[in-house]
Amino acid sequence: MRKRVLINCSNHPSFSWSSGQKEGWDEIIDVPFPNVEPEWDTNDKLYQDTVQALWKAVTDVILKKEDESVFLYVAGEYSVCYEMFLRARNWLLPVVVPTTKREVVETKNADGSTTKSSRFEFVRWRIIG
């Protein structure tokens, strides 16, 4: 049976994940998501170089793990995520996203204001491509 490898392309290193998030993966490889300046347009060289460097880091892992089942999780700045999703699709690389349950607690404060807090609980990975 082929090993299931997850490329975690985010700013949430897998060492901080719950055991449920890690379950089902034989190996998780962290590829840090880059800093993307809000002033950059998608045609700016710095933006394009950043996307290309990130994709190269991902493909380096894919090529080393070619005999294994590799999946990509990407989370970060939206336009770069979109670029990564397009590239993954062209490579027929399955992309996964975490699904969560959200629990919202509203508290009425003494001054009449309301405080809302959310807690997210990981449920499972969903394959989207």
C-alpha positions as CSV (number, residue, x, y, z in Angstrom):
1,M,0.0,0.0,0.0
2,R,1.3,3.4,-1.0
3,K,2.1,5.9,1.8
4,R,-0.2,8.9,2.1
5,V,1.8,12.1,2.2
6,L,0.4,15.5,2.9
7,I,2.2,18.7,1.9
8,N,1.1,21.3,4.4
9,C,1.6,24.6,2.6
10,S,0.5,27.0,5.3
11,N,1.7,29.0,8.3
12,H,0.3,26.4,10.6
13,P,3.1,23.9,11.2
14,S,1.9,20.3,11.6
15,F,3.6,19.9,15.0
16,S,0.9,22.2,16.4
17,W,-2.0,20.2,14.9
18,S,-4.4,17.9,16.8
19,S,-4.0,14.2,16.6
20,G,-7.2,14.1,14.6
21,Q,-5.7,16.4,11.9
22,K,-2.6,14.2,11.6
23,E,-4.6,11.0,11.5
24,G,-4.6,9.2,8.1
25,W,-1.3,10.7,6.9
26,D,1.8,8.6,6.9
27,E,3.9,11.7,6.5
28,I,3.3,15.4,6.7
29,I,5.8,17.8,5.1
30,D,5.5,21.4,6.1
31,V,6.2,24.0,3.3
32,P,5.8,27.5,4.9
33,F,3.5,29.8,3.2
34,P,5.3,33.0,2.1
35,N,4.7,36.6,3.1
36,V,2.7,38.2,0.2
37,E,2.7,42.0,0.2
38,P,-0.7,43.6,-0.2
39,E,0.7,46.2,-2.6
40,W,1.8,43.6,-5.2
41,D,-0.3,43.0,-8.2
42,T,-0.4,39.5,-9.8
43,N,1.7,40.7,-12.7
44,D,4.5,42.1,-10.4
45,K,7.8,40.3,-10.6
46,L,8.0,39.9,-6.8
47,Y,4.5,38.3,-6.7
48,Q,5.3,36.0,-9.6
49,D,8.7,35.0,-8.2
50,T,7.0,34.3,-4.8
51,V,4.4,32.0,-6.4
52,Q,7.0,30.3,-8.5
53,A,9.3,29.7,-5.5
54,L,6.4,28.2,-3.5
55,W,5.4,25.9,-6.4
56,K,9.0,24.8,-6.8
57,A,9.1,23.9,-3.1
58,V,5.9,21.8,-3.6
59,T,7.0,20.1,-6.7
60,D,10.4,19.3,-5.1
61,V,8.5,17.3,-2.5
62,I,6.2,15.7,-5.2
63,L,9.2,14.5,-7.3
64,K,10.9,13.0,-4.2
65,K,7.6,11.2,-3.3
66,E,6.6,10.0,-6.8
67,D,5.9,6.5,-5.6
68,E,3.6,7.7,-2.9
69,S,0.1,9.2,-2.8
70,V,0.7,12.9,-2.3
71,F,-1.9,15.5,-1.4
72,L,-1.7,19.3,-1.0
73,Y,-3.1,21.5,1.7
74,V,-2.7,25.2,1.0
75,A,-3.9,28.0,3.2
76,G,-2.8,31.7,3.1
77,E,-3.2,34.7,0.9
78,Y,-6.1,34.1,-1.5
79,S,-4.6,34.9,-4.8
80,V,-1.5,32.7,-4.1
81,C,-3.8,29.9,-3.0
82,Y,-5.7,30.3,-6.3
83,E,-2.4,30.0,-8.2
84,M,-1.5,26.9,-6.3
85,F,-4.9,25.3,-6.9
86,L,-4.5,25.9,-10.6
87,R,-1.0,24.4,-10.7
88,A,-2.1,21.4,-8.6
89,R,-5.0,20.8,-11.0
90,N,-2.6,20.8,-14.0
91,W,-0.4,18.3,-12.2
92,L,-3.5,16.2,-11.2
93,L,-2.4,16.7,-7.6
94,P,-5.3,16.2,-5.2
95,V,-5.9,19.2,-2.9
96,V,-7.4,18.7,0.5
97,V,-9.1,21.1,2.9
98,P,-9.9,20.7,6.6
99,T,-13.5,20.7,7.7
100,T,-14.5,22.0,11.1
101,K,-17.4,22.4,13.4
102,R,-17.8,26.0,14.7
103,E,-19.2,26.6,18.1
104,V,-20.2,30.2,18.9
105,V,-20.7,31.4,22.4
106,E,-22.3,34.7,23.0
107,T,-22.0,36.4,26.4
108,K,-24.0,39.3,27.6
109,N,-21.7,41.7,29.5
110,A,-22.7,43.8,32.5
111,D,-22.6,47.0,30.4
112,G,-25.2,45.5,28.0
113,S,-22.7,44.8,25.2
114,T,-22.3,41.3,23.8
115,T,-19.0,39.3,23.4
116,K,-18.9,36.6,20.8
117,S,-16.2,33.9,20.7
118,S,-15.8,31.1,18.2
119,R,-14.2,27.7,18.7
120,F,-13.3,25.5,15.8
121,E,-13.1,21.7,16.1
122,F,-11.4,19.7,13.3
123,V,-13.7,17.0,11.8
124,R,-12.0,15.6,8.7
125,W,-10.1,16.3,5.5
126,R,-12.1,16.8,2.4
127,I,-10.6,16.1,-1.1
128,I,-11.5,18.8,-3.5
129,G,-9.4,18.0,-6.5
